[in-house]
Every structure is written in structure tokens, then in C-alpha cells.
Amino acid sequence: MPPGILTVAANLSAEKAELSPADTGFMLIATALVMVMTPALAFFYGGMVRVKSVLNMLMMSFISLGLVTILWVLYGFSLAFGTDHGAVIGFSGDYVGLSGIGLTELWDGYSIPVYVFAAFQLMFAVLTPALISGALADRVKFTAWALFVVLWATVVYFPVAHWVWGAGGWLYELGVIDFAGGTAVHINAGAAALGVIFVVGKRIGFKKDPMRPHSLPLVMLGAGLLWFGWFGFNAGSWLGNDDGVGAVAFLNTQVATAAAMLGWLGYEKLRHGSFTTLGAASGAVAGLVAITPACGSVSPLGSIAIGVIAGVLCAMAVGLKYRFGYDDSLDVVGVHLVGGVVGSLLIGFFATGGVQSDAKGLFYGGGLAQLGKQSVGVVCVLLYSLVVSFVLAKVIDLVMGFRISEDEELAGVDQAAHAETAYDYGGTGGGTALPRSAAPAPGPAPASGETPETEDDGSGSRAPQAGSSAQAQDGTPGKAKKVDA
């Protein structure tokens, strides 16, 4: 991200006056890595839901790739990174439709073309609303979700991105450090998820029925791809690779993620008695979230501390939904909101003043000044996203209804919204309820969720598996709990 608030960056940027093929190539690769994170998130979320909701979960991420890309070209880039207006929004006519940008025109102060910067930032804009979808699994209309993505990106993401990263944005000018999206991406998405949850309500059977992940291997695959893509997310956010800051961000990303995974697993072992694959994947994501704002301002040792703290606190936080009664299906609040808050605030303690800027945290002699700035950023983005997201969801609910019917939810949102099932247990081929124009009509298909061995009991799960429950049958808080087969 354009770190104009940072003195080191300001000094270095003055030297970057020509297009750098190396920096440009590096940023194109980083952009592609960030793009991969959205389908990776779809796999991660898709494995955590029940069989009858897999395709819908995948589509809730994939639709963001389509919708937000078009919005970004039409006006999103202009609102987020155009000329500042009142410290709250940007706008530049040349950026509307990306029509007034020269082929080799450089992003101000950097050695990469504006087109490359716009493409890189686009992938952040695509990913952020997709993160929200995990909180709403099993129960929302696909059309309502698509409309929410359009409105939320326009009214929430684009303005907040300008606040945090746009030249002249008020949090940017205040000196809030957010290297790659702790506030603009993760707190923003986590708070939005909470706001929408208050509107759509709980799933049928929440805290009563088993709602186990249907495919833990898919969860692990998604987590691994997220981890891989996150190197582009974080290291690429320095917008170049010629001064060592990107390398520090890359290393810190790996270190904090490893530490968070171990912290989550340690808490899980003490709390529930098992080391689970779901815990490992969730802990890794918690670490990635927490180090995102801090990866350019702390040391590798500081990254270990941030990772462990985030891993333990996020593992504790996922149980809050049972205590307070909000149905955050896949723990977007517990991981992204809490992890983003933890990582953003810990900059105020662990910033060394020797990487991306000279801003120091409390443990390095900087006092409480930076912690105060970080706190302002956290609170303001959280409250703005929470309130506006609630209002947007409420309006959509009043106009067209946000939630599917009870019968559709029990039968499965895949069939209701997409006329497809993820797995063809009957062996007839296909997996769609719609005819193929170039193929003969298929024979009778098995009922949705039916398998040769057992009938679907409505839970979307065929049999209990030890250590694979995202929610115990008794509603006991915890990301995973061992269930005797």
C-alpha cells in the first residue's frame, strides 16, 4: 500500500522516478498471488460447511471476482485512490473507467505503472467482501448477497480504503500504520459480518444440530493456498523490492503464521484435548490476519509474539458466538475481526522504528503515541463498517428479503439457489439438476444429500468424525471438539 505517512518511504520514493522492470514484474506476480486468495478462501469456507451448502459457499466468493472487478474499473479505483476530497473520499476523472491513464504512467512516487497498482489493489477489493460470506453460510439468498456486495463495496470498502491508504485520507494523515489491510480488509470485513448477522439471524438448528465441516482436506487445501497467496498480499504491499522492506514483510508473514498455528493448537489441546486439522488451518489464518497490518513494522521476534497472541485469542474468541447467541457460521468475527484488532493494536507495542518507518511502539521507547493512533483506526473502521453494513443488510431485507425460506434452508441452499449438488453419490454423472443441451436426458437422480449408505438427516454430514466438529452437538464453545464415533 502507498505508505506516504512513513518517513523512510518518503525518502526512498524521491529516488524512484523511472519505470522499473524488476519492480513491475514483482508486482504482477504479487497481484496474481492475491487473486488466488479468493478461490483459496472459497475452498477454505467450502470445506467447513455442510454438503448441502458447498456450492453456494464457493459461489459467494467467486461472484465477488465478477462484481467487484467491474465496479473497480468503473469507479472504485477513483473513489479509493483518486484525488482526496475532504479526507474521506477520493475522485479523479482520469481513473473513472481507467480511461485517462497513460500506458507507462507511474504511480506517484513509485517505479510501477498505475495500471499495475490498480490491478494489485483490485484484488484486495475483491477479497474483502468475500471474507464476509463465511458468517452467512447456509441461509442467505444469492441475489441478495450479490446486491449486498455491490452496495457494500461502494459505500464501505472504497471509502475506508481511501481513509487508510489514499493520499489525504484522514487515517493516512493521522499516522495509522496498516501495511496490508488489518483495518481496511480484516476489521472492515469482520465488523460487516457481525452487522449482517444481526439482520439475517441464526441458522435453523444453531447450537442444537451438528454442523460439522463436510471436508477437512478441502479446508486444509484452502488454508495452504491462502498462506501461499498471502506472501503476495503482504510483501507486495510495499510496491517494490529494492530496499529490503518487502523481504522483512515476507519473513514476518511466515513467522507469525507459524506461531499462531502453534498457539491455536496449544490452546485447543489444553481446552479440548486434541490437535485438530481444523484448528491448525484456523490458527494459520488467524496469524496471517494479525500480521497483515504489522508485517512492515516489527521484527521477526515481534512476529512470533503477535502470532502466538493472535492464535490464542482468536481460538478463545470463536466460542463467544455461543455465549452471546450470534451465529457467525465460519468464525469470521472470531478470526478476522479479532485477529485484525489484535494485529493492529500490537503495532503500538512491537513497532521497532527500523523497518518501514521510524514510528516506535511502547516496547521500543516510543511511548503510547502509536498505540493511540492505532486505537483510533481500529475503533472508527469497526464502528463505521458495523453500522453501515447493518443498515445496508436491513434495507435489502426489507426490499427483497435477505434470507431463504425455511424449507429451502432445510433442503439445502445449493439446490435452491444453483440447482446443483456438489457431489454425485449416485454415480449417474453430472451433479446439476438442469438438463445439458448436448447430452441425453439423465435418468432419475438420487434425492439431495442421499448416499448409498445413509440418508441425509438434514445436517449435511454423513457420520460423526473425531476431532472434526466445528460445533459440538451440545453447543459447547470451541472451534473444534472431539466427538466419539
Secondary structure as UniProt FT lines:
FT   TURN            4..5
FT   HELIX           7..13
FT   TURN            14..15
FT   HELIX           21..48
FT   HELIX           51..53
FT   HELIX           54..71
FT   HELIX           72..76
FT   HELIX           77..81
FT   STRAND          84..85
FT   TURN            86..88
FT   STRAND          89..90
FT   HELIX           93..98
FT   TURN            103..104
FT   TURN            108..109
FT   HELIX           114..132
FT   HELIX           133..136
FT   TURN            137..138
FT   HELIX           142..152
FT   HELIX           153..157
FT   HELIX           158..165
FT   TURN            167..168
FT   HELIX           170..174
FT   HELIX           182..187
FT   HELIX           188..200
FT   TURN            204..208
FT   HELIX           216..235
FT   HELIX           236..238
FT   HELIX           245..272
FT   HELIX           277..291
FT   TURN            292..297
FT   HELIX           300..317
FT   TURN            318..319
FT   HELIX           320..324
FT   TURN            329..330
FT   HELIX           333..337
FT   HELIX           338..350
FT   HELIX           362..364
FT   TURN            367..368
FT   HELIX           369..400
FT   HELIX           406..411
FT   HELIX           413..418
FT   TURN            425..426
FT   TURN            437..438
FT   TURN            448..449
FT   TURN            466..467
FT   TURN            473..474
//
